[in-house]
């Protein structure tokens, strides 16, 4: 028995790759990211990563579990890991805590030492802000006990003498300007979806190496429509940032390789 192989197989199987289990909605966790990626993801295209990336993701889950236990022990945690959704969007917010007379939404983000120092120094991450404030906006539409504060809590995966902070939080408020921006982004995506029109690639520069749907972003509109036709035929598409693979039963075929 190869224990290391068994651990890796169990690890990869524990992550949902989309496809058949996809919610068929846009994910709030993708706010601010590439529009084409989000469109094909909603269509049901699955994604896969290099083996080590699954372990990085699992380490994030372990840190999240610690955060929940700590907040619960301190009497702050009111709700944890719940969903909010509407006709076109779905998201799982990490939790809600006591915050004065009302309650605040928070989201954990596990990061490396370099990013932790960046956030402590005062830099912001617009995708994290957009995601967390979208949870606030959607929840406030259906309940009255929340304030307009969204809290991003950073958990350091790589504490060291150069990055000593294990935990750091930043608070953001759902201003009318922010709310208008979020609605504009969401409305634009929904418009593409309802018209069944392929949106352009809007990958920010940092996303190029991390976008597991990059083969779609580097393809023509006609080629992408051809790839998506395979889904209508009952087959599966699995995309990484380098390869797009068609799965037809037990047969696999590379459709595009970067």
Buried (B, 14 or more C-beta within 10 A) or exposed (E): EEEEEEEBEEBBEEBEBBBEEBEEBBBBBBBBBBBBBBBBBBBBBBBBBEEEBBBEBBEBEEBBEEBBEEBEEEEBBBEBEEEBBEEBBBBBBBBBBBBEEEBBBBBBBBBEBEBBBBBBEEEEBEBBBBBBBBBBBBBBEEEEEBBBBBBBBBBBBEBEEEBEBEBBEBEBEBEEEBBEBBEEBBEEBBEBBEEEEBBEBBBEEEBBEEBBBBBBBBBEEEBBEEBBEBBEEEBBBBBBBEBBBBBEEEEEEEBBEE
